[in-house]
Amino acid sequence: MNFTISTNNQNWDGNGMPPVGTVCEIAASTPHLHIKHPEGSVVKIYAHFTDDRGIELAAFVDEIGKVGGVCTSKCFRPLKTQEDKKRELLIETVNGLIDGFMKSSGGDYSKLGAVVVDYLSLLKKLE
């Protein structure tokens, strides 16, 4: 089951309950969602309702269409954009670069700035 990204996704900024029809991610695992819906799982919102305690909940189904659940608004976040994904990859790469540099230099970070600048300029040339 591939979710169709609706216009609701463009209107929801991550605050409050995602509108019905929104395709989003699980923001954080909870004791009840950990096994079936780890953080980052893509889900689609199908309904809103309020339980007997007055808590607003959203009903959702995963991408496979076999596992659903309910959760409060805090369980969801907007899908990551391509820019978000590129930024995360760059951060991960730079962190690896710094880690490798620090190990190879024995902790002497006096030339780290130059290494990072050279690396970033190389990335720009590759774009």
C-alpha positions in Angstrom: 0.0 0.0 0.0 1.6 3.3 -1.1 0.1 6.3 0.6 -0.8 9.2 -1.6 0.5 12.5 -0.1 -2.5 14.8 0.2 -2.7 18.5 0.4 -3.3 18.0 4.2 0.4 17.3 4.5 1.2 20.8 3.3 -1.2 22.3 5.8 0.0 20.5 8.9 3.2 21.9 10.5 3.5 19.3 13.2 1.6 21.2 15.8 -1.6 19.7 17.1 -3.4 16.7 15.7 -2.5 15.8 12.1 -5.6 16.2 9.9 -7.4 13.1 8.6 -5.7 12.0 5.4 -2.3 13.2 6.5 0.7 10.9 5.8 3.2 11.4 8.6 5.8 9.6 10.8 5.7 8.2 14.3 7.7 10.8 16.2 8.7 8.6 19.1 8.2 5.1 20.2 6.0 4.5 23.2 5.7 1.4 25.3 2.6 0.6 23.3 4.0 1.4 19.9 7.6 0.2 20.2 7.3 -3.2 18.6 5.0 -2.5 15.7 5.7 1.2 15.1 9.2 2.3 15.8 10.2 6.0 15.4 10.1 7.1 11.8 7.4 4.6 10.7 5.2 6.1 8.0 1.5 6.1 8.8 -1.7 7.6 7.5 -4.3 9.3 9.7 -7.8 7.9 9.2 -9.9 9.3 12.0 -10.0 11.5 15.1 -12.0 10.7 18.2 -12.1 11.5 21.9 -11.9 8.6 24.4 -13.9 8.3 27.6 -11.3 10.3 29.5 -11.5 13.2 27.1 -8.2 12.6 25.4 -8.2 13.4 21.7 -6.7 10.5 19.6 -6.0 9.8 16.0 -6.5 6.4 14.4 -3.7 5.4 11.9 -2.6 2.6 9.7 1.0 1.8 8.7 2.3 1.8 5.1 1.7 -2.0 4.7 -1.9 -1.5 5.7 -1.9 -4.4 8.2 -1.1 -2.7 11.5 -3.0 0.2 12.9 -3.2 2.0 16.2 -4.3 5.1 18.0 -2.2 7.8 19.6 -2.2 11.4 20.8 -0.9 14.3 18.6 2.5 14.0 20.3 3.2 10.7 18.6 3.3 12.2 15.1 5.6 14.4 13.1 5.5 15.7 9.5 7.3 13.6 6.9 11.0 14.7 6.3 11.6 16.7 3.2 14.5 16.0 0.8 16.3 18.9 2.3 15.8 17.5 5.8 17.2 14.1 4.6 20.2 15.8 2.9 20.9 17.8 6.1 20.8 14.7 8.3 23.1 12.9 5.9 25.6 15.8 5.9 25.5 16.0 9.7 26.1 12.2 10.0 29.0 12.5 7.5 30.6 15.5 9.2 30.3 13.7 12.6 32.1 10.7 11.1 34.7 12.9 9.7 35.3 14.6 13.0 35.3 11.3 14.9 37.9 9.9 12.4 40.0 13.0 12.6 40.0 13.0 16.4 41.0 9.4 16.5 43.8 9.8 14.0 45.1 13.0 15.5 45.2 11.7 19.0 42.7 14.3 20.1 44.6 17.3 18.8 41.9 19.4 17.2 44.1 22.3 16.2 43.7 21.5 12.4 40.1 20.3 12.6 38.6 23.6 11.2 40.7 23.3 8.1 39.7 19.7 7.5 36.0 20.5 7.9 36.3 23.5 5.5 38.2 21.5 2.9 35.6 18.7 3.2 32.6 21.1 2.8 34.2 22.7 -0.2 34.7 19.3 -1.8 31.0 18.5 -1.2 30.0 21.7 -2.9 32.1 20.8 -6.0 30.4 17.4 -6.1 26.9 18.9 -6.1 
